Amino acid sequence: MPPSPFERPAEYLFALGLAAAAAVLLWAGSGLTFFFDEWDLVLNRSGFSPAVFLEPHNDQPFLFPVAIYKVLLNLFGMGSQLPLRIAAVGATTACSILLFVYARRRAGASMALVLTVPVLCLGAGWEAMLLPLSMNFLISLAAGIGMVLALERGDRPGDLAAAGLLIVATMSGGLGLAFVAAALVDITIKKQIRRLWIAGLPLLALGLWTISYGGDGVDALRGANPGEFAGNLFSSLSYATEAISGFSIDRRPWFWVPGVTQPGPVLAVVAIVALMARVFIVRKPVSRSVLIIGAALLTFWILTALTTGGGRQPEASRYQYPGAVLLIAFAVSLLEGLRLPRLLPWICLPLVLYSVAVSVIRLQDGRDFLAEQTAITRSALGVLEIEGVRDLPDLELRVDERDDGYLLFITAGSYFRAIDRYGGSPAYSEVEINSAPDAAKETAYRIRRSIEDERAERDGPPARDPGDGAIRPLLLDSPGERSR
């Protein structure tokens, strides 16, 4: 394909978009605190024994994310999530840069720009964008794409780099297995069996980890429903195309066909038809990259489909980001070797801008949810500190059936031990609790009542002296009672 006059400006525009996306992600994550099972890493990974780093998280190896958490918590404490958020944005930026490099080599900088921009801050994948815990996906994805680029060198340094990156990918989460499949396909189609060690070393490391520390991933596979397998694969494609395009049930564009309530399946069918046309109608044969990236994408979706019975759903936002990135890389591989119209990037530009606008809106939706949970969490922790419940180490913060379970990993004892270990506190003060949203104040009230009940059960009812002038410092009545 002849060079386009827009190649150099496209690279500058990509750099500008990358910086803007990083700023948006840092803004969207500002003021948030640890969420749900992220507390498991913060509270329950004390010390530096091998088990601290190698114990599974959600049945997956989590070595490199745990190492990042340990280093940053020890350096900066747990009062602010900002250091971890910067690390997560750095991982996202690495994914975007590597995807752009991969696409530029195959379709030129201009097409690489329009294909990569929609995932710079993918709103449909807000869990991967805004939760530092999702670094496992980001690290595995960046290492995996880097591995593919390293293999393209075809020399010993490239092979060594590929094996090292594949170890990082597999020991950061289950997504790494998708890139093991990609490496095996690359070795097979090149008929270089002597290079099997590139995939063998990561598989050996993963096998040793599974024997020593492996979780219950087999149980998740046993819970899968084979009858839903094909449907889950199609759903993964549907959600990935929705995420990239910005067309979704709640964000349909004005030109969408009336009566079509689910754009995703329609887009998935269009993608399948386009793939068949490229393979069977276009005379130019597809490149080997199609098979390599296709193996990674299909393996990822197969693993997602097989483990749906274990509670993992194709529509989960954290799965949409890697699915979207790999689908774009697959599409770029299909374009490799084709003579593309020079104006094609400009023709695609309105759709790209629409996708970016929808992503920002959906990212805001994700931030709003996490901000609400942050207020609840900080208020709950504030009650622990105000009430000084070090004497109730087993007290759980999920104290009522109405709780949504996002606090279930926190106990009073583990929280105060983490404060002693790392320093800093994300808890609200009394003033902040009383000015928090009603849901947060209601949680604080229930936790305080639970503390009083635990102490009364242990010590008996407290003696009350009307003349001692003691005033309880926090939330004498529930928010609902005070409003009546």
N, C-alpha and C positions, 0 to 999 in steps of 0.2 A: 504494500500500500504506500503510495507516495506521501512524503511528509506534508502535513497541513500547515498553513501559515498561522494557525491558531494554537500550535503545539506549546510554544513557550508561554504565551499568556494563560493557557489552560493550567500549566504547572503553577504559575503564580496564583491563579484563582483557587486552585486546590489548597495551596498553603494558607491563603486567606480564609477559606472555608473551614479548614482544619482548626485554625486559631479561634475562629468564631464559635465553632462547635465545642471546643474545650472550655471557652468562657461560659457558654450556655449551660454545659453540664456542671461546671463548678457553681454557677448561680443556682441551678435547679436543686443542687444538693446542699446548699448552704443552710445552716441551722438544724439539720437533721441529726439524729443520733442512731445508735445501733438498733437493728430491727430483727425480731423473731429469732431464728436459729443462729444469727450472727452472734447473739449473746453466748451461745455455746462455745464459740471460739474465744471470746473475750474472757469469760468467767472460768472455763473448765480446762484450759490448756496451760496450767502453771508449770514452771520449771523448764528444763531444756533436755530432758531425757529423749531418746529416740521415739518412744511411744507418743510423746506430746506432738511430734511432727507427723508421725506415720499412722496414728489412729484414723479410721475413716470418718468422713463427714458425709451424711446422706449416702452411705454405702460406697463412697468413692474415695480414692486417694486424694489428699488435699495438702500434700507436702509443701508446695511453693506458696500457695495462699496463706497457710499457717505461718510459714517463715516470715512473710511480709507483715502479717498481723503482729507476730511476736516482736519483731525488730521495731516497728513503729510505735507499738504500745509502750515498750520499754523506753524508747527515746522521748516520746511526747505525752505519755499518759493517756487516760481514757476520758478526759474532760471534753475533748473535741474530736470529731470524726474527720476533720479536715485533712490530716496527713494521709489517712487511708483513702479518702476521696481523691486526693491528688494522684495517689498511686493507681487507683482505678481508672481515672481519666487518662493517665499515661498509658495504661494497657489498651484502652479504647483507641487512643491516638496511634499506637503501634499497629493495631489491627487495620485501621484506615490507611495508614501509609503503605503497609505491605500489600493490601488489596489494590491500591492505586498502582504500585509498582508492577504487580502481577498483570493488571489490566492494561497498563501502558505498553508493556512488552508485546501485547497481542493485538491491541486495537488502536494504539496511539493515545496521546495524552488527552485529546479532546473527548473521545469516547470514554476514556477512563474517568474523566472528571464527572460527566453526567451520570455514569453508572455508580460511582462511589459516593457522591454527595448525599444521596438519600439515606445512607446508613451512618453518616458522620455523627448524628445524634438521633438515632432511630427511636421515635416515640413509641411505636408498637412494642419495642423491646426495652421499655423503661426499667424493668427490673435489672437487666444487665447494665443499663446506663447509670442508674442511681443507687444501686445497692453495692457497696464495696465487696460484700461477700461473693457477688457474682464474678469476681476476678478469676475464679476458676475457669469460667467459659472464655473470658477475654485472654487469659494467659495461654490456655490450650489453643485457642484460635490463632493468636499471633504466632505462637511457636510452630503451629502446624503449617500456616501459610509460609512462614520463613523456611520450614523444612522443604516444602515444595520448591521454593526458589533456590535453596541450596543444592538440591538434587540436580537442578538444571545446569549447574556448573560442570558436572561430569568428571570432576577430579577428586583426589583424596581429601584435600581440605574441605571441599563441599560435602563429601560423604560424612566426614567427621562432624561437621557442623549440623548436618541433617540428623545424625544419630543423637547428638546432644539435645537438639531442639525437640526431637521426638520423645526423649526421656522427660523433658520438661513438660511437654503436652500431656503425656500419659499419667505423670505423677501429680498433675494439677486437677484432674477430673476425668470423667468418663468420655468426654468429647475427644480426648487424645486417641482413643481407639479408632475413630474415624480416619485419622491421619496415618495410623499404622496400616489400615487398609489401603490408603493412597500410596504409601511407600511400597507395599507389596505389589500393587498393580504396576507401579513404575518399574520395579525390578523385573517383573514378569514380562512386560511388553518389550523391554530392552534385552531380554534373555541374558541377564547378568546375575546368575544364581550366586556367584561368589560375593555379591553385595548384600546377600540376605542378612548379614550381621547388622545392617542399618536398622532393620525392623526387629531383628532378633534381640538386640540389647535392650530396647524398651520393653519388649514382651517378657524378657527374663526378669527385668526389674519389677514389672507388674505382677508376674507370677510369684516372685519371692514375697512381695508385699501382700498378695492375696493369701498365701499360706500363713503368713505371720500375723497379719492385721485385718484381712479382708472382712467386709461387712456382710450384709444380708442381701446383696444384689441378686443372688440366686432366687431368693424368696420373691423378689419383685418380678423376676421373669416367670416364676411359677404362677403369679397372680395375673399374668397377661391373658387376654382372651384372643385366641387365634382367629376367631370369626371377625374381630374388629381390626385385624392387622392391616388389611388393604385400605380400609376406611381411614385408619389413622395416618397411613402414608399419604393418602390424598389430602387429608386435613392439613398435614404438615406443609405440603406444597401450596395449599390454598392460603394458609395464614402467612407463609413467606411472601407470596405474591401480593397479598393485601398490605403487608408491612412495607414492602418496597414502594409500591405504587401510591399508598395513602388512601386507596379506595377500600372502604370498610362499611359495615352495616350502619354505624353511627356517623360516618364522615363521607357519605357519598357525594361526588361532585355534581354540579347542576346538570351536566350533560349525561348523567347515567340513565340507562334504559328504564323507563317507568315499569313498575311491577317487579323488578329484580331486587329482591331484598337481601341477597347474599352475594356480593361481588366476588368473594374469594373463590368459590367453586368455578365461576365463569372464567376468572383469570387463570385458574389452574388448567382448565380445558384449553384455553388459548395458548398457554405455555406448552402443553403437551403437543398440540397441533403444530406449533412453531418448531418444536424439537423434531418431530417426525418429518416436517418439510425440509429442515436443514440436513437431516441425515439421508433422506431418500430422494429428494428432488434436486437440491443444489448439487452441482457436479463436483465441486471442490470437496475432497475428502476431509473428514474431521481430523483434528490433530490428536496426538496422544494425550494432551492436557485434558481433553474431554473425558477420557477414561479415568485419569488420575483424580481430578477434582470430582468427577461423577461418583467415583468409589467413596470418597470422603463424605459427600453429601448424602448418598444413599445409605451408607453405614450409620451416619448420624440419625437419619430419620428412622431407620430400622430399629436402632437402639431405643429411640424415643417411643416408637410404636410398641415394642416388646415390653417396655417397662411401664406402660400406661396403667396396668393393673396394680403397680406399686405406688400409685398416686401421682404419677407424672403425666401431664396432659399435653398434647401437641399445641394447644392454643396458649399455653403458659408463656408469658411475655419473655421470660429468661431464655426460652428455646427459640423464640422468633428471631433474635439477633443473630446467633450463629447460623440459623437456617437461611436468613436473608443474605448474609455475607457469602456463604458458600454457594447459594443460588446465583448470585451476581458473578462470582468467579467462574461458575459453570457456564453461564451465558456468554461471558467474555471468551471462554475457551472455544465455544461454538463459532464465534466471530473470527477467530484466528485464521489468517490466510485469505479472508474475503476482502474484496475491494469495496470499501464502504463509501457512500456519497460524502463529500466533504461537509455538506450542510446538515448531515444527519444529527450531529450533536446539538445544533441550533434548533432543529425541528423538535428534538426531545426536551428542550429547555423548559417550556411551559409545564410539562408533566413533572419535571424534576422540582421546579419551584413549588408546585402544588403539593408534592410529597413532603418537601421540607416544611411547608406551612402546617400541614396536618401533623407532622412529627412534633413540632414545637407545642401544638395544642395538646397532643396526647402525653407529651412529656410533662406538661403542666398538670394534667390529670393525675399522673403518677406521683408527682411531687405533692399535690394536695392530699392524697391518701397518706403518704409517708409523713407529712407534716402533722396530720391528725394523730397518727400513731406515735409520733415523737412527743407530742404534748401529753398523751396518755402515759407513755413510758417515763418521761421526765417527772411527771407528777407522782407516779407510783414510787419512783426512787426517792423523790423528795420526802414522802411520808416515812420511808425507812430511815432516812437520816434525821428528820425532825424528831421522830419517836425513839431513835437510838436503839434499834432492835437487834443489836449484836447478841443479846441474850436469847434470841429466838432464831438460831442459825438455819433451822429447817423450814422456816416460814416461806410459803410459796406466794407469789404475787397473783397467780390465777386463783382467786378466792371465791368465785361465783360462777355458776353455770352460764351466766350471761356474758362472761368474758369470752373474747374471740380466740384466746389461746396464744396471742402474740407475746405474752409475758411468761409463758410456761417454762422457759429455760432459766428464769431468774429466781434464786432464793436469797434470803437475807444474808446467810452466811457466805455464799459464793460472791455476792456483790461486795460485801465489806472486805473480804480477802483480796478481791481484785483491786479495790481502792488502795489497800495497804501495799499491794504489789506494784502497781503502776503509777499511782497518784492521780489526782484530778477526779472530777465528779461531773457527770452529765445531769445531775438531779436539779429539779426546780427548787427555789427557795419557797418559803411560806407565802410570800407576796405573789410570786409567779404562779403558784398553784391556785391561789384564790382569784387570779385574773385569767386563768386558763379557760378553754372551752368547757362546756358543761360535761361532755363525755369524759374529759380528763379529771374534772373535779369529782364526778361520780365514782370513777375508779379509785381516786385517792381516798374518798370517804369509805368505800367498801374495804379497802386495805386497812385503814385505821381501825375500823370496827373488827376486822379479823385479828389485828394485833391485840386489841383489848380483850377479845374473846379468848385468845391463846393464853394471855397472861392471867386472866381470871380463872381459866381451867387449871393452870399450873399453880397459881398462888392463892386462889380464892378471891372474892370480891375485894377491891381496894378499900381501905378505911378512908372515910370522907370526913373532913373537919370543916364545917361551914365557916369557921373563922380563920382558916389558914390562908385565905386570899389566893389560893392556887387557881390559875386559869389555864385550861387546856389550850395549847397554842394553835390548833388547826382544826377547821371544819367541824364545829360543834354539831351541826346538822347537815344532812345530805342536801345537795343542791335542790332536789325536788321538794323537800320539806321547807326549805327557806323561802321558796317561791310561793308557798301557799299562805 
